[in-house]
Amino acid sequence: MGLISNGTTIFDNGSMASGFGGSLKFISKATASSSASIEFTSGIDSTYKEYIFYFNNLHFSNDACNFEINFRDGGSSFDATKTSTFFRTQHDEANTTTDLSYQTGRDLAQSTGNQTIAENLGNANDESLSGYLTIFNPASTTFVKHFLAQTQYYQTNNYSESVFVSGYCNVTVAIDGVKFEPSAGTIDSGDILLFGVS
């Protein structure tokens, strides 16, 4: 049975119908192994207008660390100027506390520093993070480069926490690299996969 909207078949037998939207094209995969950072410095170019990084069960060495990103804008440093917004949702295992809030200390205003996309991560053996980061038209030399991220993880105080971050790199040169790193310690295991959207 298919999903049809206004006479157009969107899904047919559980698969997206051909000709509707784009398709993901695998570019590369990085597997963490006590990694201080993971950098993607190739495969991000004018081939696609949209790139997606998927985080699959990243595990961190340090309790209560943050997961951060930054962008390279043509040089050798990951220091693109960014403006962003950050909000989170939380629910604890004891079912006693919930939260939906904007975090003013996590957003950036014309900053070249790292952008936090997850905070206060747990590091026990059963605690990990998954999610994604999307950057749009990184090769543009006319417009700013928009990005958005969502992460879901086991927070250090036994919370299920989701973080939503969006913003833009306020540069009109191409973004040609992305760096992922914890605020302390290492990324001990897990995968980050890069796809282009055609």
DACOR-V144211 format. One record per residue. N is the residue number from 1. SS is DSSP state (helix for helix, strand for strand, loop for the rest). OMEGA is omega in whole degrees, 0 to 359 (* if undefined). BURIAL is + if it has 24 or more other ideal C-beta (glycine too) atoms within 12 Angstrom, else -. Layout:
# DACOR-V144211
N|SS|OMEGA|BURIAL / N|SS|OMEGA|BURIAL
This chain:
# DACOR-V144211
1|loop|183|- / 2|strand|173|- / 3|strand|184|- / 4|strand|178|- / 5|strand|178|- / 6|loop|177|- / 7|loop|180|- / 8|strand|177|- / 9|strand|180|- / 10|strand|176|- / 11|strand|178|- / 12|strand|183|- / 13|loop|175|- / 14|loop|181|- / 15|strand|178|- / 16|strand|182|- / 17|loop|179|- / 18|loop|180|- / 19|loop|180|- / 20|loop|179|- / 21|loop|182|- / 22|loop|176|- / 23|loop|181|- / 24|strand|177|- / 25|strand|181|- / 26|strand|179|- / 27|strand|182|+ / 28|strand|181|- / 29|strand|175|- / 30|strand|178|+ / 31|strand|181|- / 32|loop|174|+ / 33|loop|186|- / 34|loop|186|- / 35|strand|175|+ / 36|loop|176|- / 37|strand|173|+ / 38|strand|183|+ / 39|strand|171|+ / 40|strand|184|+ / 41|loop|174|- / 42|loop|179|- / 43|loop|178|+ / 44|loop|186|+ / 45|loop|183|- / 46|loop|181|- / 47|loop|182|- / 48|loop|177|+ / 49|loop|182|- / 50|strand|177|+ / 51|strand|180|+ / 52|strand|171|+ / 53|strand|176|+ / 54|strand|177|+ / 55|strand|184|+ / 56|strand|175|- / 57|strand|175|+ / 58|strand|179|+ / 59|strand|187|+ / 60|strand|183|+ / 61|loop|187|+ / 62|loop|176|+ / 63|loop|176|- / 64|loop|174|+ / 65|strand|177|+ / 66|strand|175|+ / 67|strand|190|+ / 68|strand|177|+ / 69|strand|168|+ / 70|strand|188|+ / 71|strand|177|+ / 72|strand|184|+ / 73|loop|172|+ / 74|loop|178|+ / 75|loop|179|- / 76|loop|183|- / 77|loop|175|- / 78|strand|188|+ / 79|loop|179|- / 80|loop|178|+ / 81|loop|186|+ / 82|strand|167|+ / 83|strand|190|+ / 84|strand|176|+ / 85|strand|189|+ / 86|strand|170|+ / 87|strand|186|+ / 88|strand|170|+ / 89|strand|181|+ / 90|strand|172|+ / 91|strand|184|- / 92|strand|183|- / 93|loop|181|- / 94|loop|179|- / 95|loop|180|- / 96|loop|185|- / 97|loop|172|- / 98|strand|181|- / 99|strand|169|- / 100|strand|188|- / 101|strand|171|- / 102|strand|183|- / 103|loop|185|+ / 104|loop|179|- / 105|loop|182|- / 106|loop|179|+ / 107|loop|180|+ / 108|loop|175|+ / 109|loop|181|- / 110|loop|183|- / 111|strand|174|- / 112|loop|180|- / 113|loop|179|+ / 114|loop|173|+ / 115|strand|174|+ / 116|strand|175|+ / 117|strand|173|+ / 118|strand|186|+ / 119|strand|173|+ / 120|strand|182|+ / 121|strand|172|+ / 122|loop|180|+ / 123|loop|176|+ / 124|loop|186|- / 125|loop|182|- / 126|loop|184|- / 127|loop|183|+ / 128|loop|182|+ / 129|strand|170|+ / 130|strand|180|+ / 131|strand|182|+ / 132|strand|172|+ / 133|strand|176|+ / 134|strand|171|+ / 135|strand|187|+ / 136|strand|175|+ / 137|loop|185|+ / 138|loop|182|+ / 139|loop|182|+ / 140|loop|172|+ / 141|loop|178|- / 142|loop|188|- / 143|loop|171|- / 144|loop|182|+ / 145|strand|181|+ / 146|strand|176|+ / 147|strand|173|+ / 148|strand|182|+ / 149|strand|169|+ / 150|strand|177|+ / 151|strand|176|+ / 152|strand|185|+ / 153|strand|177|+ / 154|strand|183|+ / 155|strand|189|+ / 156|loop|181|+ / 157|loop|177|- / 158|loop|175|- / 159|strand|159|+ / 160|strand|183|+ / 161|strand|172|+ / 162|strand|179|+ / 163|strand|179|+ / 164|strand|182|+ / 165|strand|172|+ / 166|strand|180|+ / 167|strand|178|+ / 168|strand|170|+ / 169|strand|187|+ / 170|loop|178|+ / 171|loop|178|+ / 172|loop|168|- / 173|loop|183|- / 174|loop|168|+ / 175|loop|185|+ / 176|loop|178|+ / 177|strand|178|+ / 178|strand|181|+ / 179|strand|178|+ / 180|strand|180|+ / 181|strand|173|+ / 182|strand|178|+ / 183|loop|176|+ / 184|loop|177|- / 185|loop|186|- / 186|loop|167|+ / 187|strand|189|+ / 188|strand|182|+ / 189|strand|181|+ / 190|strand|184|+ / 191|strand|167|+ / 192|strand|183|+ / 193|strand|179|+ / 194|strand|177|+ / 195|strand|166|+ / 196|strand|179|+ / 197|strand|183|+ / 198|loop|*|-
